[in-house]
Amino acid sequence: MLRRCLALLPAVALLAGCSASRFVPDGSWMLDDVSVESDTKELHPGQFEPYVRQKGNAKWFSLLKLPLGVYSLAGSDTTKWLNRTLRNIGEAPVLFDSAQAERTCADLAEVMHGMGYVKGTADYAVEHGRKKKVDVVYTLHPGPRYHVDSIACDIQDEAIAALLDSLGYSPQRIRPGRPFVVSELDAEREHVTDLLNNNGYFNFHKDFITFSADTLSGSTGVDLTLSLHKYLRGGDTEESPHRRYTIGDVTFSASGGDEKIPLRRGVLWENTLIEPGRPYDAEALQKTYNRFGRLQIVKYTNIKFSERPDSNVLDCNIGISTNKINSISFQPEGTNTAGDLGAAASLTYENRNIFRGAETFSVKLRGAFEAITGLEGYQNQDYEEYSLEARLTFPRFLVPFLSREYRRRSTAVSELSASYNMQNRPEFHRRVFTAAWRYRWNDTSGRRSYKFDLLDLNYIYMPWISSTFRENYLDDVSNRNSILRYNYEDLFIMKLGFGMSFNNGNDAFKLNVETAGNLLNGVSHAMKGKRNSLGQYTLFNIAFAQYVKGDFDYTHVFNIDRNNNVAFHFGLGIAYPYGNSSILPFEKRYFSGGANSVRGWSVRGLGPGSFKGTDGAIDFINQTGDLKLDLSLELRSFLFWKVYGAVFIDAGNIWTLRAYDEQPGGQFKFDEFYKQIAVAYGLGIRFNFDFFILRFDFGMKAVNPAYDSKEEHYPVFHPDFSRDFAFHFAVGLPF
């Protein structure tokens, strides 16, 4: 089926060239292709393509004009539903417009002027082809690039001149020898304006700053003068010095129909960076908005300044509207675990102001049920899960020994959480208790976020294991699966971790590091604590885990044009058990395959290394590892409406750092691991509804490191749909 669809794509695209011309009126031409060229190597034509006003019909994956092909299938009778539908889904031929081409040339010349090519021009040529088609080539003629020779400042306001001098101001973005770039002139105006707005000049804006440029005949040097003019109110003819304002009274008031603000006065001041007696500061104003905006109890904030008559004093009023303090929500959901259908529901209570300091307290009760089939030898053929979670969030740094000023200016969140989870399966019963104390904060740009788990406790208790499961998997002499046995014993994990993430739209990365058991191991060793039969230190007769784990993910997006981009992803994770542990806890182990990994394999279906599972009932344990590598390259293309397509190639695998008898071929070895990298390829469909994305990926194996024959090793040359195909449904992009 997938192959047939792929074979149809070029055929439909061919229709675009064969029949689209019948929709082009006589005397008009269809714009087939547009390109930008430059007569000098100094300019890269690709950066000018966004300024081209008229472009050809959209290409799927930058290759196929399928929307035009679909439009071409429509008949001329628009009263028929099919013809209207094809026209709505498809895209009409783009007709060449010479007026738009002339405007494009003017825009391209203006862009070059702004880059320092003061005498730059652009023209275009039309190349006529068959079937009423034309190609348009825009050619850039930049000429010589002008550079800054000197920069002088003419500050006409003496008070501002003295202030800038005390701040050590000098032009930062415009320096002698640099290209004469108009955008850098505007950036310098913004920089000076920000300096003054943050130092008392409430009414100052960048229009009071101008630049004049002088050039000598026959020279490409530019002498610049930055002029900062005095204040001139609209309608006045006489200039006056700019007024520098000081903050007077700062008051708080309820708005939006609230009777009073349900927050302690200390909390209001803690989130207010506008200080009486200090100069007006635009940055402090924005930070105050941000600080109140992150409080869940606050709906919106309205900050107003009023000038006192005949003075340079600004009184500030902060109006605050609040949300409802208490809320209850109910959320039902459907579940599907390996084909076993079920249902779940959660009930959540939330108090957004429990201590009148914008602290958020929530309690969540969840229950789930799944009907389990196909398990012979077990009773109670179902799965039940009940959990209770409590969470208390403080919108501030709760750390001893930190100064009040530091806590006031930080944007951290402190979180205390505890949960109890009860799982009853036909094979076993599991109880999990967790408790944690965490910190979260962002930098001022909003692009970087950080987290620090100061303390994270996990206690896993197995009150009952069925005799069938124990005999078949845990005590079976022929099996002896140490990984499986370890993860069905009582376990205690005490960890701390740090993570950071960055995202600027094109580049994104995540880094997480965590370690567990070091403190407990050190204390046990110093106090000569108890050891079990395996030589492990225990806490309350329970062995605790000891390991270190690090993860790094990087994604970069290359923008091709307005409808197409390429996303590259690299992921690496490594975890090492040591000291009190020789095996990682199951929850900390890596797996490969699935919707966000190598998509030619199902979830947990790949690795480790060249290991090939034989017993599906226990492969979910065996197909895990201590090290993970992910590589992906995905071409993403807008198709129509809210539908996007993708073509991807994935590679990666998992490995163990130690040799385990139950995972032959799974250990990482420098001289072999590259031979064990799995490769997959496929197509994806995404429905982008803005607030969420539905994703369908169709993956095929290309190189399989776990094989018995040459055909199975290289399925890219010997594809078997029933063996090599994997379908994935997910929400959100894979990376």
Rosetta blueprint (number, residue, H / E / L):
1 M L
2 L H
3 R H
4 R H
5 C H
6 L H
7 A H
8 L H
9 L H
10 P H
11 A H
12 V H
13 A H
14 L H
15 L H
16 A H
17 G H
18 C H
19 S H
20 A H
21 S H
22 R H
23 F H
24 V L
25 P L
26 D L
27 G L
28 S L
29 W L
30 M E
31 L E
32 D E
33 D E
34 V E
35 S E
36 V E
37 E E
38 S E
39 D L
40 T L
41 K L
42 E L
43 L L
44 H L
45 P H
46 G H
47 Q H
48 F H
49 E H
50 P H
51 Y H
52 V L
53 R L
54 Q L
55 K L
56 G L
57 N L
58 A L
59 K L
60 W E
61 F L
62 S L
63 L L
64 L E
65 K L
66 L H
67 P H
68 L H
69 G H
70 V H
71 Y H
72 S H
73 L L
74 A L
75 G L
76 S L
77 D L
78 T L
79 T L
80 K L
81 W H
82 L H
83 N H
84 R H
85 T H
86 L H
87 R H
88 N H
89 I H
90 G L
91 E L
92 A L
93 P L
94 V L
95 L E
96 F L
97 D L
98 S H
99 A H
100 Q H
101 A H
102 E H
103 R H
104 T H
105 C H
106 A H
107 D H
108 L H
109 A H
110 E H
111 V H
112 M H
113 H H
114 G H
115 M L
116 G L
117 Y L
118 V L
119 K L
120 G L
121 T E
122 A E
123 D E
124 Y E
125 A E
126 V E
127 E E
128 H E
129 G L
130 R L
131 K L
132 K L
133 K E
134 V E
135 D E
136 V E
137 V E
138 Y E
139 T E
140 L E
141 H E
142 P L
143 G L
144 P L
145 R L
146 Y L
147 H E
148 V E
149 D E
150 S E
151 I E
152 A E
153 C E
154 D E
155 I E
156 Q L
157 D L
158 E H
159 A H
160 I H
161 A H
162 A H
163 L H
164 L H
165 D H
166 S H
167 L L
168 G L
169 Y L
170 S L
171 P L
172 Q L
173 R L
174 I L
175 R L
176 P L
177 G L
178 R L
179 P E
180 F L
181 V L
182 V H
183 S H
184 E H
185 L H
186 D H
187 A H
188 E H
189 R H
190 E H
191 H H
192 V H
193 T H
194 D H
195 L H
196 L H
197 N H
198 N L
199 N L
200 G L
201 Y L
202 F L
203 N L
204 F L
205 H L
206 K H
207 D H
208 F H
209 I E
210 T E
211 F E
212 S E
213 A E
214 D E
215 T E
216 L L
217 S L
218 G L
219 S L
220 T L
221 G E
222 V E
223 D E
224 L E
225 T E
226 L E
227 S E
228 L E
229 H L
230 K L
231 Y E
232 L L
233 R L
234 G L
235 G L
236 D L
237 T L
238 E L
239 E L
240 S E
241 P L
242 H L
243 R L
244 R L
245 Y L
246 T E
247 I E
248 G E
249 D E
250 V E
251 T E
252 F E
253 S E
254 A E
255 S L
256 G L
257 G L
258 D L
259 E L
260 K L
261 I L
262 P L
263 L L
264 R L
265 R H
266 G H
267 V H
268 L H
269 W H
270 E H
271 N L
272 T L
273 L L
274 I L
275 E L
276 P L
277 G L
278 R L
279 P E
280 Y L
281 D L
282 A H
283 E H
284 A H
285 L H
286 Q H
287 K H
288 T H
289 Y H
290 N H
291 R H
292 F H
293 G H
294 R L
295 L L
296 Q L
297 I L
298 V E
299 K E
300 Y E
301 T E
302 N E
303 I E
304 K E
305 F E
306 S E
307 E E
308 R L
309 P L
310 D L
311 S L
312 N L
313 V E
314 L E
315 D E
316 C E
317 N E
318 I E
319 G E
320 I E
321 S E
322 T E
323 N L
324 K L
325 I L
326 N E
327 S E
328 I E
329 S E
330 F E
331 Q E
332 P E
333 E E
334 G E
335 T E
336 N E
337 T E
338 A L
339 G L
340 D E
341 L E
342 G E
343 A E
344 A E
345 A E
346 S E
347 L E
348 T E
349 Y E
350 E E
351 N E
352 R L
353 N L
354 I L
355 F L
356 R L
357 G L
358 A L
359 E L
360 T E
361 F E
362 S E
363 V E
364 K E
365 L E
366 R E
367 G E
368 A E
369 F E
370 E E
371 A E
372 I L
373 T L
374 G L
375 L L
376 E L
377 G L
378 Y L
379 Q L
380 N L
381 Q L
382 D E
383 Y E
384 E E
385 E E
386 Y E
387 S E
388 L E
389 E E
390 A E
391 R E
392 L E
393 T E
394 F E
395 P L
396 R L
397 F L
398 L L
399 V L
400 P L
401 F L
402 L L
403 S L
404 R H
405 E H
406 Y H
407 R H
408 R H
409 R H
410 S L
411 T L
412 A L
413 V E
414 S E
415 E E
416 L E
417 S E
418 A E
419 S E
420 Y E
421 N E
422 M E
423 Q E
424 N E
425 R L
426 P L
427 E L
428 F E
429 H E
430 R E
431 R E
432 V E
433 F E
434 T E
435 A E
436 A E
437 W E
438 R E
439 Y E
440 R E
441 W E
442 N E
443 D L
444 T L
445 S L
446 G L
447 R L
448 R E
449 S E
450 Y E
451 K E
452 F E
453 D E
454 L E
455 L E
456 D E
457 L E
458 N E
459 Y E
460 I E
461 Y E
462 M E
463 P E
464 W E
465 I E
466 S L
467 S H
468 T H
469 F H
470 R H
471 E H
472 N H
473 Y H
474 L H
475 D L
476 D L
477 V L
478 S L
479 N L
480 R L
481 N L
482 S H
483 I H
484 L H
485 R H
486 Y H
487 N L
488 Y L
489 E L
490 D L
491 L E
492 F E
493 I E
494 M E
495 K E
496 L E
497 G E
498 F E
499 G E
500 M E
501 S E
502 F E
503 N E
504 N L
505 G L
506 N L
507 D E
508 A E
509 F E
510 K E
511 L E
512 N E
513 V E
514 E E
515 T E
516 A E
517 G L
518 N H
519 L H
520 L H
521 N H
522 G H
523 V H
524 S H
525 H H
526 A H
527 M L
528 K L
529 G L
530 K L
531 R E
532 N L
533 S L
534 L L
535 G L
536 Q L
537 Y E
538 T E
539 L E
540 F L
541 N L
542 I E
543 A E
544 F E
545 A L
546 Q L
547 Y E
548 V E
549 K E
550 G E
551 D E
552 F E
553 D E
554 Y E
555 T E
556 H E
557 V E
558 F E
559 N E
560 I L
561 D L
562 R L
563 N L
564 N E
565 N E
566 V E
567 A E
568 F E
569 H E
570 F E
571 G E
572 L E
573 G E
574 I E
575 A E
576 Y E
577 P E
578 Y L
579 G L
580 N L
581 S L
582 S L
583 I L
584 L L
585 P L
586 F H
587 E H
588 K H
589 R L
590 Y E
591 F L
592 S E
593 G L
594 G L
595 A L
596 N L
597 S L
598 V L
599 R L
600 G L
601 W L
602 S L
603 V L
604 R L
605 G L
606 L E
607 G L
608 P L
609 G L
610 S L
611 F L
612 K L
613 G L
614 T L
615 D L
616 G L
617 A L
618 I L
619 D H
620 F H
621 I H
622 N H
623 Q L
624 T L
625 G E
626 D L
627 L E
628 K E
629 L E
630 D E
631 L E
632 S E
633 L E
634 E E
635 L E
636 R E
637 S E
638 F E
639 L E
640 F E
641 W L
642 K L
643 V E
644 Y E
645 G E
646 A E
647 V E
648 F E
649 I E
650 D E
651 A E
652 G E
653 N E
654 I E
655 W E
656 T E
657 L L
658 R L
659 A L
660 Y L
661 D L
662 E L
663 Q L
664 P L
665 G L
666 G L
667 Q E
668 F L
669 K L
670 F L
671 D L
672 E L
673 F H
674 Y H
675 K H
676 Q H
677 I L
678 A E
679 V E
680 A E
681 Y E
682 G E
683 L E
684 G E
685 I E
686 R E
687 F E
688 N E
689 F L
690 D L
691 F L
692 F L
693 I E
694 L E
695 R E
696 F E
697 D E
698 F E
699 G E
700 M E
701 K E
702 A E
703 V E
704 N L
705 P L
706 A L
707 Y L
708 D L
709 S L
710 K H
711 E H
712 E H
713 H H
714 Y L
715 P L
716 V L
717 F L
718 H L
719 P L
720 D L
721 F H
722 S H
723 R H
724 D H
725 F E
726 A E
727 F E
728 H E
729 F E
730 A E
731 V E
732 G L
733 L L
734 P L
735 F L
